[in-house]
Amino acid sequence: MSYGTGVTQCPHCGSIGTYEIRMQNGGQVITCQNCRKNFTAEVHNGQFTGRSR
Ligand SMILES: [Zn+2]
């Protein structure tokens, strides 16, 4: 199930990337396209909230 794509920012390197959203609500683990570190992006109603940790 995909909720489409969204734009979010990596908290490690600050890089902004487009990622597939795979959940409606929760914390989605993403591997940064730039620094390859993992971070958790908060998702609400199938959209990134912009809060990442
Ligand atoms: Zn990064």
mmCIF file of the protein (N, C-alpha, C, O) and its ligand, coordinates in Angstrom:
data_MODEL
# 
_entry.id   MODEL 
# 
loop_
_entity.id 
_entity.type 
_entity.pdbx_number_of_molecules 
1 polymer     1 
2 non-polymer 1 
# 
_entity_poly.entity_id                      1 
_entity_poly.type                           'polypeptide(L)' 
_entity_poly.nstd_linkage                   no 
_entity_poly.nstd_monomer                   no 
_entity_poly.pdbx_seq_one_letter_code       MSYGTGVTQCPHCGSIGTYEIRMQNGGQVITCQNCRKNFTAEVHNGQFTGRSR 
_entity_poly.pdbx_seq_one_letter_code_can   MSYGTGVTQCPHCGSIGTYEIRMQNGGQVITCQNCRKNFTAEVHNGQFTGRSR 
_entity_poly.pdbx_strand_id                 A 
# 
loop_
_entity_poly_seq.entity_id 
_entity_poly_seq.num 
_entity_poly_seq.mon_id 
_entity_poly_seq.hetero 
1 1  MET n 
1 2  SER n 
1 3  TYR n 
1 4  GLY n 
1 5  THR n 
1 6  GLY n 
1 7  VAL n 
1 8  THR n 
1 9  GLN n 
1 10 CYS n 
1 11 PRO n 
1 12 HIS n 
1 13 CYS n 
1 14 GLY n 
1 15 SER n 
1 16 ILE n 
1 17 GLY n 
1 18 THR n 
1 19 TYR n 
1 20 GLU n 
1 21 ILE n 
1 22 ARG n 
1 23 MET n 
1 24 GLN n 
1 25 ASN n 
1 26 GLY n 
1 27 GLY n 
1 28 GLN n 
1 29 VAL n 
1 30 ILE n 
1 31 THR n 
1 32 CYS n 
1 33 GLN n 
1 34 ASN n 
1 35 CYS n 
1 36 ARG n 
1 37 LYS n 
1 38 ASN n 
1 39 PHE n 
1 40 THR n 
1 41 ALA n 
1 42 GLU n 
1 43 VAL n 
1 44 HIS n 
1 45 ASN n 
1 46 GLY n 
1 47 GLN n 
1 48 PHE n 
1 49 THR n 
1 50 GLY n 
1 51 ARG n 
1 52 SER n 
1 53 ARG n 
# 
loop_
_struct_asym.id 
_struct_asym.entity_id 
A 1 
B 2 
# 
loop_
_chem_comp.id 
_chem_comp.type 
_chem_comp.mon_nstd_flag 
ALA 'L-peptide linking' y 
ARG 'L-peptide linking' y 
ASN 'L-peptide linking' y 
CYS 'L-peptide linking' y 
GLN 'L-peptide linking' y 
GLU 'L-peptide linking' y 
GLY 'peptide linking'   y 
HIS 'L-peptide linking' y 
ILE 'L-peptide linking' y 
LYS 'L-peptide linking' y 
MET 'L-peptide linking' y 
PHE 'L-peptide linking' y 
PRO 'L-peptide linking' y 
SER 'L-peptide linking' y 
THR 'L-peptide linking' y 
TYR 'L-peptide linking' y 
VAL 'L-peptide linking' y 
ZN  non-polymer         . 
# 
_pdbx_entity_nonpoly.entity_id   2 
_pdbx_entity_nonpoly.name        ? 
_pdbx_entity_nonpoly.comp_id     ZN 
# 
_pdbx_nonpoly_scheme.asym_id         B 
_pdbx_nonpoly_scheme.entity_id       2 
_pdbx_nonpoly_scheme.mon_id          ZN 
_pdbx_nonpoly_scheme.ndb_seq_num     1 
_pdbx_nonpoly_scheme.pdb_seq_num     101 
_pdbx_nonpoly_scheme.auth_seq_num    101 
_pdbx_nonpoly_scheme.pdb_mon_id      ZN 
_pdbx_nonpoly_scheme.auth_mon_id     ZN 
_pdbx_nonpoly_scheme.pdb_strand_id   A 
_pdbx_nonpoly_scheme.pdb_ins_code    . 
# 
loop_
_atom_site.group_PDB 
_atom_site.id 
_atom_site.type_symbol 
_atom_site.label_atom_id 
_atom_site.label_alt_id 
_atom_site.label_comp_id 
_atom_site.label_asym_id 
_atom_site.label_entity_id 
_atom_site.label_seq_id 
_atom_site.pdbx_PDB_ins_code 
_atom_site.Cartn_x 
_atom_site.Cartn_y 
_atom_site.Cartn_z 
_atom_site.occupancy 
_atom_site.B_iso_or_equiv 
_atom_site.pdbx_formal_charge 
_atom_site.auth_seq_id 
_atom_site.auth_comp_id 
_atom_site.auth_asym_id 
_atom_site.auth_atom_id 
_atom_site.pdbx_PDB_model_num 
ATOM   1   N  N  . MET A 1 1  ? 0.865  -1.205 0.000  1.00 0.00 ? 1   MET A N  1 
ATOM   2   C  CA . MET A 1 1  ? 0.000  0.000  0.000  1.00 0.00 ? 1   MET A CA 1 
ATOM   3   C  C  . MET A 1 1  ? 0.883  1.229  0.000  1.00 0.00 ? 1   MET A C  1 
ATOM   4   O  O  . MET A 1 1  ? 1.772  1.366  0.839  1.00 0.00 ? 1   MET A O  1 
ATOM   5   N  N  . SER A 1 2  ? 0.639  2.106  -0.927 1.00 0.00 ? 2   SER A N  1 
ATOM   6   C  CA . SER A 1 2  ? 1.406  3.344  -0.993 1.00 0.00 ? 2   SER A CA 1 
ATOM   7   C  C  . SER A 1 2  ? 0.464  4.539  -0.888 1.00 0.00 ? 2   SER A C  1 
ATOM   8   O  O  . SER A 1 2  ? -0.646 4.527  -1.422 1.00 0.00 ? 2   SER A O  1 
ATOM   9   N  N  . TYR A 1 3  ? 0.914  5.530  -0.216 1.00 0.00 ? 3   TYR A N  1 
ATOM   10  C  CA . TYR A 1 3  ? 0.133  6.763  -0.088 1.00 0.00 ? 3   TYR A CA 1 
ATOM   11  C  C  . TYR A 1 3  ? 0.712  7.858  -0.972 1.00 0.00 ? 3   TYR A C  1 
ATOM   12  O  O  . TYR A 1 3  ? 0.433  9.042  -0.784 1.00 0.00 ? 3   TYR A O  1 
ATOM   13  N  N  . GLY A 1 4  ? 1.524  7.441  -1.939 1.00 0.00 ? 4   GLY A N  1 
ATOM   14  C  CA . GLY A 1 4  ? 2.138  8.411  -2.819 1.00 0.00 ? 4   GLY A CA 1 
ATOM   15  C  C  . GLY A 1 4  ? 3.492  8.832  -2.306 1.00 0.00 ? 4   GLY A C  1 
ATOM   16  O  O  . GLY A 1 4  ? 4.109  8.127  -1.507 1.00 0.00 ? 4   GLY A O  1 
ATOM   17  N  N  . THR A 1 5  ? 3.951  9.966  -2.757 1.00 0.00 ? 5   THR A N  1 
ATOM   18  C  CA . THR A 1 5  ? 5.258  10.440 -2.345 1.00 0.00 ? 5   THR A CA 1 
ATOM   19  C  C  . THR A 1 5  ? 5.124  11.765 -1.613 1.00 0.00 ? 5   THR A C  1 
ATOM   20  O  O  . THR A 1 5  ? 4.142  12.492 -1.769 1.00 0.00 ? 5   THR A O  1 
ATOM   21  N  N  . GLY A 1 6  ? 6.130  12.055 -0.816 1.00 0.00 ? 6   GLY A N  1 
ATOM   22  C  CA . GLY A 1 6  ? 6.160  13.319 -0.097 1.00 0.00 ? 6   GLY A CA 1 
ATOM   23  C  C  . GLY A 1 6  ? 7.591  13.790 0.034  1.00 0.00 ? 6   GLY A C  1 
ATOM   24  O  O  . GLY A 1 6  ? 8.539  13.028 -0.153 1.00 0.00 ? 6   GLY A O  1 
ATOM   25  N  N  . VAL A 1 7  ? 7.724  15.054 0.359  1.00 0.00 ? 7   VAL A N  1 
ATOM   26  C  CA . VAL A 1 7  ? 9.035  15.671 0.509  1.00 0.00 ? 7   VAL A CA 1 
ATOM   27  C  C  . VAL A 1 7  ? 9.318  15.842 1.994  1.00 0.00 ? 7   VAL A C  1 
ATOM   28  O  O  . VAL A 1 7  ? 8.487  16.377 2.729  1.00 0.00 ? 7   VAL A O  1 
ATOM   29  N  N  . THR A 1 8  ? 10.476 15.396 2.433  1.00 0.00 ? 8   THR A N  1 
ATOM   30  C  CA . THR A 1 8  ? 10.856 15.590 3.822  1.00 0.00 ? 8   THR A CA 1 
ATOM   31  C  C  . THR A 1 8  ? 12.365 15.791 3.911  1.00 0.00 ? 8   THR A C  1 
ATOM   32  O  O  . THR A 1 8  ? 13.107 15.532 2.964  1.00 0.00 ? 8   THR A O  1 
ATOM   33  N  N  . GLN A 1 9  ? 12.791 16.259 5.077  1.00 0.00 ? 9   GLN A N  1 
ATOM   34  C  CA . GLN A 1 9  ? 14.186 16.654 5.247  1.00 0.00 ? 9   GLN A CA 1 
ATOM   35  C  C  . GLN A 1 9  ? 14.903 15.697 6.188  1.00 0.00 ? 9   GLN A C  1 
ATOM   36  O  O  . GLN A 1 9  ? 14.361 15.309 7.223  1.00 0.00 ? 9   GLN A O  1 
ATOM   37  N  N  . CYS A 1 10 ? 16.107 15.323 5.829  1.00 0.00 ? 10  CYS A N  1 
ATOM   38  C  CA . CYS A 1 10 ? 16.950 14.479 6.682  1.00 0.00 ? 10  CYS A CA 1 
ATOM   39  C  C  . CYS A 1 10 ? 17.502 15.311 7.840  1.00 0.00 ? 10  CYS A C  1 
ATOM   40  O  O  . CYS A 1 10 ? 18.089 16.369 7.614  1.00 0.00 ? 10  CYS A O  1 
ATOM   41  N  N  . PRO A 1 11 ? 17.317 14.837 9.097  1.00 0.00 ? 11  PRO A N  1 
ATOM   42  C  CA . PRO A 1 11 ? 17.828 15.603 10.241 1.00 0.00 ? 11  PRO A CA 1 
ATOM   43  C  C  . PRO A 1 11 ? 19.346 15.485 10.410 1.00 0.00 ? 11  PRO A C  1 
ATOM   44  O  O  . PRO A 1 11 ? 19.941 16.235 11.185 1.00 0.00 ? 11  PRO A O  1 
ATOM   45  N  N  . HIS A 1 12 ? 19.967 14.560 9.700  1.00 0.00 ? 12  HIS A N  1 
ATOM   46  C  CA . HIS A 1 12 ? 21.415 14.362 9.835  1.00 0.00 ? 12  HIS A CA 1 
ATOM   47  C  C  . HIS A 1 12 ? 22.190 15.350 8.967  1.00 0.00 ? 12  HIS A C  1 
ATOM   48  O  O  . HIS A 1 12 ? 23.096 16.032 9.448  1.00 0.00 ? 12  HIS A O  1 
ATOM   49  N  N  . CYS A 1 13 ? 21.827 15.424 7.679  1.00 0.00 ? 13  CYS A N  1 
ATOM   50  C  CA . CYS A 1 13 ? 22.607 16.249 6.745  1.00 0.00 ? 13  CYS A CA 1 
ATOM   51  C  C  . CYS A 1 13 ? 21.811 17.438 6.212  1.00 0.00 ? 13  CYS A C  1 
ATOM   52  O  O  . CYS A 1 13 ? 22.376 18.309 5.551  1.00 0.00 ? 13  CYS A O  1 
ATOM   53  N  N  . GLY A 1 14 ? 20.487 17.486 6.496  1.00 0.00 ? 14  GLY A N  1 
ATOM   54  C  CA . GLY A 1 14 ? 19.682 18.616 6.045  1.00 0.00 ? 14  GLY A CA 1 
ATOM   55  C  C  . GLY A 1 14 ? 19.202 18.509 4.618  1.00 0.00 ? 14  GLY A C  1 
ATOM   56  O  O  . GLY A 1 14 ? 18.556 19.423 4.107  1.00 0.00 ? 14  GLY A O  1 
ATOM   57  N  N  . SER A 1 15 ? 19.515 17.391 3.962  1.00 0.00 ? 15  SER A N  1 
ATOM   58  C  CA . SER A 1 15 ? 19.114 17.210 2.572  1.00 0.00 ? 15  SER A CA 1 
ATOM   59  C  C  . SER A 1 15 ? 17.608 16.987 2.457  1.00 0.00 ? 15  SER A C  1 
ATOM   60  O  O  . SER A 1 15 ? 17.029 16.239 3.245  1.00 0.00 ? 15  SER A O  1 
ATOM   61  N  N  . ILE A 1 16 ? 16.973 17.631 1.482  1.00 0.00 ? 16  ILE A N  1 
ATOM   62  C  CA . ILE A 1 16 ? 15.543 17.468 1.239  1.00 0.00 ? 16  ILE A CA 1 
ATOM   63  C  C  . ILE A 1 16 ? 15.361 16.490 0.091  1.00 0.00 ? 16  ILE A C  1 
ATOM   64  O  O  . ILE A 1 16 ? 15.953 16.654 -0.976 1.00 0.00 ? 16  ILE A O  1 
ATOM   65  N  N  . GLY A 1 17 ? 14.532 15.463 0.318  1.00 0.00 ? 17  GLY A N  1 
ATOM   66  C  CA . GLY A 1 17 ? 14.323 14.454 -0.711 1.00 0.00 ? 17  GLY A CA 1 
ATOM   67  C  C  . GLY A 1 17 ? 12.879 14.044 -0.808 1.00 0.00 ? 17  GLY A C  1 
ATOM   68  O  O  . GLY A 1 17 ? 12.083 14.309 0.093  1.00 0.00 ? 17  GLY A O  1 
ATOM   69  N  N  . THR A 1 18 ? 12.536 13.386 -1.920 1.00 0.00 ? 18  THR A N  1 
ATOM   70  C  CA . THR A 1 18 ? 11.190 12.872 -2.148 1.00 0.00 ? 18  THR A CA 1 
ATOM   71  C  C  . THR A 1 18 ? 11.203 11.374 -1.869 1.00 0.00 ? 18  THR A C  1 
ATOM   72  O  O  . THR A 1 18 ? 12.030 10.636 -2.403 1.00 0.00 ? 18  THR A O  1 
ATOM   73  N  N  . TYR A 1 19 ? 10.282 10.941 -1.032 1.00 0.00 ? 19  TYR A N  1 
ATOM   74  C  CA . TYR A 1 19 ? 10.240 9.542  -0.612 1.00 0.00 ? 19  TYR A CA 1 
ATOM   75  C  C  . TYR A 1 19 ? 8.818  9.013  -0.712 1.00 0.00 ? 19  TYR A C  1 
ATOM   76  O  O  . TYR A 1 19 ? 7.845  9.758  -0.596 1.00 0.00 ? 19  TYR A O  1 
ATOM   77  N  N  . GLU A 1 20 ? 8.723  7.696  -0.931 1.00 0.00 ? 20  GLU A N  1 
ATOM   78  C  CA . GLU A 1 20 ? 7.422  7.038  -0.959 1.00 0.00 ? 20  GLU A CA 1 
ATOM   79  C  C  . GLU A 1 20 ? 6.876  6.967  0.464  1.00 0.00 ? 20  GLU A C  1 
ATOM   80  O  O  . GLU A 1 20 ? 7.608  6.635  1.396  1.00 0.00 ? 20  GLU A O  1 
ATOM   81  N  N  . ILE A 1 21 ? 5.617  7.273  0.629  1.00 0.00 ? 21  ILE A N  1 
ATOM   82  C  CA . ILE A 1 21 ? 4.961  7.186  1.940  1.00 0.00 ? 21  ILE A CA 1 
ATOM   83  C  C  . ILE A 1 21 ? 4.224  5.854  2.001  1.00 0.00 ? 21  ILE A C  1 
ATOM   84  O  O  . ILE A 1 21 ? 3.397  5.559  1.138  1.00 0.00 ? 21  ILE A O  1 
ATOM   85  N  N  . ARG A 1 22 ? 4.520  5.055  3.011  1.00 0.00 ? 22  ARG A N  1 
ATOM   86  C  CA . ARG A 1 22 ? 3.995  3.688  3.092  1.00 0.00 ? 22  ARG A CA 1 
ATOM   87  C  C  . ARG A 1 22 ? 3.033  3.483  4.254  1.00 0.00 ? 22  ARG A C  1 
ATOM   88  O  O  . ARG A 1 22 ? 2.626  2.351  4.516  1.00 0.00 ? 22  ARG A O  1 
ATOM   89  N  N  . MET A 1 23 ? 2.668  4.520  4.941  1.00 0.00 ? 23  MET A N  1 
ATOM   90  C  CA . MET A 1 23 ? 1.716  4.368  6.047  1.00 0.00 ? 23  MET A CA 1 
ATOM   91  C  C  . MET A 1 23 ? 0.839  5.608  6.124  1.00 0.00 ? 23  MET A C  1 
ATOM   92  O  O  . MET A 1 23 ? 1.190  6.677  5.624  1.00 0.00 ? 23  MET A O  1 
ATOM   93  N  N  . GLN A 1 24 ? -0.322 5.431  6.771  1.00 0.00 ? 24  GLN A N  1 
ATOM   94  C  CA . GLN A 1 24 ? -1.237 6.573  6.879  1.00 0.00 ? 24  GLN A CA 1 
ATOM   95  C  C  . GLN A 1 24 ? -0.859 7.473  8.052  1.00 0.00 ? 24  GLN A C  1 
ATOM   96  O  O  . GLN A 1 24 ? -0.880 8.700  7.952  1.00 0.00 ? 24  GLN A O  1 
ATOM   97  N  N  . ASN A 1 25 ? -0.514 6.826  9.166  1.00 0.00 ? 25  ASN A N  1 
ATOM   98  C  CA . ASN A 1 25 ? -0.123 7.579  10.353 1.00 0.00 ? 25  ASN A CA 1 
ATOM   99  C  C  . ASN A 1 25 ? 1.001  6.832  11.060 1.00 0.00 ? 25  ASN A C  1 
ATOM   100 O  O  . ASN A 1 25 ? 0.995  5.602  11.114 1.00 0.00 ? 25  ASN A O  1 
ATOM   101 N  N  . GLY A 1 26 ? 1.953  7.564  11.594 1.00 0.00 ? 26  GLY A N  1 
ATOM   102 C  CA . GLY A 1 26 ? 3.006  6.924  12.376 1.00 0.00 ? 26  GLY A CA 1 
ATOM   103 C  C  . GLY A 1 26 ? 4.363  7.498  12.055 1.00 0.00 ? 26  GLY A C  1 
ATOM   104 O  O  . GLY A 1 26 ? 4.494  8.598  11.518 1.00 0.00 ? 26  GLY A O  1 
ATOM   105 N  N  . GLY A 1 27 ? 5.373  6.714  12.403 1.00 0.00 ? 27  GLY A N  1 
ATOM   106 C  CA . GLY A 1 27 ? 6.747  7.125  12.133 1.00 0.00 ? 27  GLY A CA 1 
ATOM   107 C  C  . GLY A 1 27 ? 7.357  6.181  11.116 1.00 0.00 ? 27  GLY A C  1 
ATOM   108 O  O  . GLY A 1 27 ? 7.516  4.988  11.376 1.00 0.00 ? 27  GLY A O  1 
ATOM   109 N  N  . GLN A 1 28 ? 7.694  6.717  9.966  1.00 0.00 ? 28  GLN A N  1 
ATOM   110 C  CA . GLN A 1 28 ? 8.254  5.891  8.901  1.00 0.00 ? 28  GLN A CA 1 
ATOM   111 C  C  . GLN A 1 28 ? 9.763  6.027  8.862  1.00 0.00 ? 28  GLN A C  1 
ATOM   112 O  O  . GLN A 1 28 ? 10.307 7.131  8.822  1.00 0.00 ? 28  GLN A O  1 
ATOM   113 N  N  . VAL A 1 29 ? 10.435 4.864  8.874  1.00 0.00 ? 29  VAL A N  1 
ATOM   114 C  CA . VAL A 1 29 ? 11.894 4.875  8.803  1.00 0.00 ? 29  VAL A CA 1 
ATOM   115 C  C  . VAL A 1 29 ? 12.318 5.043  7.351  1.00 0.00 ? 29  VAL A C  1 
ATOM   116 O  O  . VAL A 1 29 ? 11.864 4.315  6.468  1.00 0.00 ? 29  VAL A O  1 
ATOM   117 N  N  . ILE A 1 30 ? 13.186 6.004  7.121  1.00 0.00 ? 30  ILE A N  1 
ATOM   118 C  CA . ILE A 1 30 ? 13.630 6.368  5.778  1.00 0.00 ? 30  ILE A CA 1 
ATOM   119 C  C  . ILE A 1 30 ? 15.157 6.356  5.759  1.00 0.00 ? 30  ILE A C  1 
ATOM   120 O  O  . ILE A 1 30 ? 15.808 6.784  6.712  1.00 0.00 ? 30  ILE A O  1 
ATOM   121 N  N  . THR A 1 31 ? 15.711 5.859  4.659  1.00 0.00 ? 31  THR A N  1 
ATOM   122 C  CA . THR A 1 31 ? 17.158 5.968  4.454  1.00 0.00 ? 31  THR A CA 1 
ATOM   123 C  C  . THR A 1 31 ? 17.409 7.182  3.572  1.00 0.00 ? 31  THR A C  1 
ATOM   124 O  O  . THR A 1 31 ? 16.921 7.259  2.444  1.00 0.00 ? 31  THR A O  1 
ATOM   125 N  N  . CYS A 1 32 ? 18.173 8.122  4.099  1.00 0.00 ? 32  CYS A N  1 
ATOM   126 C  CA . CYS A 1 32 ? 18.455 9.358  3.358  1.00 0.00 ? 32  CYS A CA 1 
ATOM   127 C  C  . CYS A 1 32 ? 19.133 9.055  2.027  1.00 0.00 ? 32  CYS A C  1 
ATOM   128 O  O  . CYS A 1 32 ? 20.048 8.234  1.960  1.00 0.00 ? 32  CYS A O  1 
ATOM   129 N  N  . GLN A 1 33 ? 18.675 9.724  0.965  1.00 0.00 ? 33  GLN A N  1 
ATOM   130 C  CA . GLN A 1 33 ? 19.251 9.527  -0.364 1.00 0.00 ? 33  GLN A CA 1 
ATOM   131 C  C  . GLN A 1 33 ? 20.631 10.173 -0.474 1.00 0.00 ? 33  GLN A C  1 
ATOM   132 O  O  . GLN A 1 33 ? 21.403 9.849  -1.376 1.00 0.00 ? 33  GLN A O  1 
ATOM   133 N  N  . ASN A 1 34 ? 20.933 11.074 0.436  1.00 0.00 ? 34  ASN A N  1 
ATOM   134 C  CA . ASN A 1 34 ? 22.214 11.789 0.373  1.00 0.00 ? 34  ASN A CA 1 
ATOM   135 C  C  . ASN A 1 34 ? 23.269 11.160 1.278  1.00 0.00 ? 34  ASN A C  1 
ATOM   136 O  O  . ASN A 1 34 ? 24.334 10.770 0.800  1.00 0.00 ? 34  ASN A O  1 
ATOM   137 N  N  . CYS A 1 35 ? 22.987 11.053 2.588  1.00 0.00 ? 35  CYS A N  1 
ATOM   138 C  CA . CYS A 1 35 ? 24.003 10.565 3.533  1.00 0.00 ? 35  CYS A CA 1 
ATOM   139 C  C  . CYS A 1 35 ? 23.829 9.098  3.903  1.00 0.00 ? 35  CYS A C  1 
ATOM   140 O  O  . CYS A 1 35 ? 24.677 8.536  4.596  1.00 0.00 ? 35  CYS A O  1 
ATOM   141 N  N  . ARG A 1 36 ? 22.738 8.461  3.451  1.00 0.00 ? 36  ARG A N  1 
ATOM   142 C  CA . ARG A 1 36 ? 22.474 7.031  3.644  1.00 0.00 ? 36  ARG A CA 1 
ATOM   143 C  C  . ARG A 1 36 ? 22.206 6.656  5.098  1.00 0.00 ? 36  ARG A C  1 
ATOM   144 O  O  . ARG A 1 36 ? 22.162 5.469  5.423  1.00 0.00 ? 36  ARG A O  1 
ATOM   145 N  N  . LYS A 1 37 ? 22.026 7.635  5.979  1.00 0.00 ? 37  LYS A N  1 
ATOM   146 C  CA . LYS A 1 37 ? 21.661 7.329  7.359  1.00 0.00 ? 37  LYS A CA 1 
ATOM   147 C  C  . LYS A 1 37 ? 20.147 7.170  7.442  1.00 0.00 ? 37  LYS A C  1 
ATOM   148 O  O  . LYS A 1 37 ? 19.401 7.704  6.621  1.00 0.00 ? 37  LYS A O  1 
ATOM   149 N  N  . ASN A 1 38 ? 19.711 6.419  8.457  1.00 0.00 ? 38  ASN A N  1 
ATOM   150 C  CA . ASN A 1 38 ? 18.273 6.243  8.676  1.00 0.00 ? 38  ASN A CA 1 
ATOM   151 C  C  . ASN A 1 38 ? 17.731 7.344  9.573  1.00 0.00 ? 38  ASN A C  1 
ATOM   152 O  O  . ASN A 1 38 ? 18.400 7.802  10.499 1.00 0.00 ? 38  ASN A O  1 
ATOM   153 N  N  . PHE A 1 39 ? 16.512 7.754  9.281  1.00 0.00 ? 39  PHE A N  1 
ATOM   154 C  CA . PHE A 1 39 ? 15.813 8.664  10.187 1.00 0.00 ? 39  PHE A CA 1 
ATOM   155 C  C  . PHE A 1 39 ? 14.334 8.313  10.164 1.00 0.00 ? 39  PHE A C  1 
ATOM   156 O  O  . PHE A 1 39 ? 13.868 7.593  9.281  1.00 0.00 ? 39  PHE A O  1 
ATOM   157 N  N  . THR A 1 40 ? 13.606 8.826  11.138 1.00 0.00 ? 40  THR A N  1 
ATOM   158 C  CA . THR A 1 40 ? 12.175 8.551  11.228 1.00 0.00 ? 40  THR A CA 1 
ATOM   159 C  C  . THR A 1 40 ? 11.414 9.823  10.879 1.00 0.00 ? 40  THR A C  1 
ATOM   160 O  O  . THR A 1 40 ? 11.589 10.857 11.523 1.00 0.00 ? 40  THR A O  1 
ATOM   161 N  N  . ALA A 1 41 ? 10.575 9.742  9.864  1.00 0.00 ? 41  ALA A N  1 
ATOM   162 C  CA . ALA A 1 41 ? 9.746  10.878 9.448  1.00 0.00 ? 41  ALA A CA 1 
ATOM   163 C  C  . ALA A 1 41 ? 8.323  10.635 9.929  1.00 0.00 ? 41  ALA A C  1 
ATOM   164 O  O  . ALA A 1 41 ? 7.761  9.560  9.722  1.00 0.00 ? 41  ALA A O  1 
ATOM   165 N  N  . GLU A 1 42 ? 7.759  11.625 10.559 1.00 0.00 ? 42  GLU A N  1 
ATOM   166 C  CA . GLU A 1 42 ? 6.400  11.507 11.078 1.00 0.00 ? 42  GLU A CA 1 
ATOM   167 C  C  . GLU A 1 42 ? 5.388  11.661 9.933  1.00 0.00 ? 42  GLU A C  1 
ATOM   168 O  O  . GLU A 1 42 ? 5.488  12.578 9.118  1.00 0.00 ? 42  GLU A O  1 
ATOM   169 N  N  . VAL A 1 43 ? 4.418  10.748 9.892  1.00 0.00 ? 43  VAL A N  1 
ATOM   170 C  CA . VAL A 1 43 ? 3.395  10.762 8.836  1.00 0.00 ? 43  VAL A CA 1 
ATOM   171 C  C  . VAL A 1 43 ? 2.024  10.935 9.492  1.00 0.00 ? 43  VAL A C  1 
ATOM   172 O  O  . VAL A 1 43 ? 1.701  10.265 10.473 1.00 0.00 ? 43  VAL A O  1 
ATOM   173 N  N  . HIS A 1 44 ? 1.239  11.833 8.942  1.00 0.00 ? 44  HIS A N  1 
ATOM   174 C  CA . HIS A 1 44 ? -0.121 12.040 9.434  1.00 0.00 ? 44  HIS A CA 1 
ATOM   175 C  C  . HIS A 1 44 ? -1.050 12.153 8.226  1.00 0.00 ? 44  HIS A C  1 
ATOM   176 O  O  . HIS A 1 44 ? -0.834 12.978 7.338  1.00 0.00 ? 44  HIS A O  1 
ATOM   177 N  N  . ASN A 1 45 ? -2.088 11.312 8.204  1.00 0.00 ? 45  ASN A N  1 
ATOM   178 C  CA . ASN A 1 45 ? -3.038 11.268 7.083  1.00 0.00 ? 45  ASN A CA 1 
ATOM   179 C  C  . ASN A 1 45 ? -2.340 11.101 5.735  1.00 0.00 ? 45  ASN A C  1 
ATOM   180 O  O  . ASN A 1 45 ? -2.715 11.736 4.749  1.00 0.00 ? 45  ASN A O  1 
ATOM   181 N  N  . GLY A 1 46 ? -1.309 10.229 5.700  1.00 0.00 ? 46  GLY A N  1 
ATOM   182 C  CA . GLY A 1 46 ? -0.638 9.918  4.444  1.00 0.00 ? 46  GLY A CA 1 
ATOM   183 C  C  . GLY A 1 46 ? 0.270  11.010 3.926  1.00 0.00 ? 46  GLY A C  1 
ATOM   184 O  O  . GLY A 1 46 ? 0.649  10.993 2.755  1.00 0.00 ? 46  GLY A O  1 
ATOM   185 N  N  . GLN A 1 47 ? 0.634  11.974 4.788  1.00 0.00 ? 47  GLN A N  1 
ATOM   186 C  CA . GLN A 1 47 ? 1.533  13.055 4.379  1.00 0.00 ? 47  GLN A CA 1 
ATOM   187 C  C  . GLN A 1 47 ? 2.625  13.211 5.433  1.00 0.00 ? 47  GLN A C  1 
ATOM   188 O  O  . GLN A 1 47 ? 2.377  13.006 6.621  1.00 0.00 ? 47  GLN A O  1 
ATOM   189 N  N  . PHE A 1 48 ? 3.824  13.571 5.002  1.00 0.00 ? 48  PHE A N  1 
ATOM   190 C  CA . PHE A 1 48 ? 4.865  13.892 5.963  1.00 0.00 ? 48  PHE A CA 1 
ATOM   191 C  C  . PHE A 1 48 ? 4.509  15.183 6.688  1.00 0.00 ? 48  PHE A C  1 
ATOM   192 O  O  . PHE A 1 48 ? 4.059  16.153 6.079  1.00 0.00 ? 48  PHE A O  1 
ATOM   193 N  N  . THR A 1 49 ? 4.717  15.176 7.993  1.00 0.00 ? 49  THR A N  1 
ATOM   194 C  CA . THR A 1 49 ? 4.401  16.382 8.759  1.00 0.00 ? 49  THR A CA 1 
ATOM   195 C  C  . THR A 1 49 ? 5.564  17.378 8.729  1.00 0.00 ? 49  THR A C  1 
ATOM   196 O  O  . THR A 1 49 ? 5.398  18.544 9.086  1.00 0.00 ? 49  THR A O  1 
ATOM   197 N  N  . GLY A 1 50 ? 6.739  16.909 8.303  1.00 0.00 ? 50  GLY A N  1 
ATOM   198 C  CA . GLY A 1 50 ? 7.928  17.773 8.332  1.00 0.00 ? 50  GLY A CA 1 
ATOM   199 C  C  . GLY A 1 50 ? 8.743  17.591 9.590  1.00 0.00 ? 50  GLY A C  1 
ATOM   200 O  O  . GLY A 1 50 ? 9.829  18.154 9.730  1.00 0.00 ? 50  GLY A O  1 
ATOM   201 N  N  . ARG A 1 51 ? 8.204  16.786 10.522 1.00 0.00 ? 51  ARG A N  1 
ATOM   202 C  CA . ARG A 1 51 ? 8.970  16.500 11.737 1.00 0.00 ? 51  ARG A CA 1 
ATOM   203 C  C  . ARG A 1 51 ? 9.712  15.186 11.528 1.00 0.00 ? 51  ARG A C  1 
ATOM   204 O  O  . ARG A 1 51 ? 9.101  14.138 11.316 1.00 0.00 ? 51  ARG A O  1 
ATOM   205 N  N  . SER A 1 52 ? 11.028 15.259 11.589 1.00 0.00 ? 52  SER A N  1 
ATOM   206 C  CA . SER A 1 52 ? 11.859 14.069 11.422 1.00 0.00 ? 52  SER A CA 1 
ATOM   207 C  C  . SER A 1 52 ? 12.821 13.989 12.589 1.00 0.00 ? 52  SER A C  1 
ATOM   208 O  O  . SER A 1 52 ? 13.220 15.004 13.160 1.00 0.00 ? 52  SER A O  1 
ATOM   209 N  N  . ARG A 1 53 ? 13.186 12.763 12.931 1.00 0.00 ? 53  ARG A N  1 
ATOM   210 C  CA . ARG A 1 53 ? 14.139 12.586 14.019 1.00 0.00 ? 53  ARG A CA 1 
ATOM   211 C  C  . ARG A 1 53 ? 15.055 11.407 13.715 1.00 0.00 ? 53  ARG A C  1 
ATOM   212 O  O  . ARG A 1 53 ? 15.937 11.088 14.512 1.00 0.00 ? 53  ARG A O  1 
HETATM 213 ZN ZN . ZN  B 2 .  ? 20.976 12.775 5.221  1.00 0.00 2 101 ZN  A ZN 1 
# 
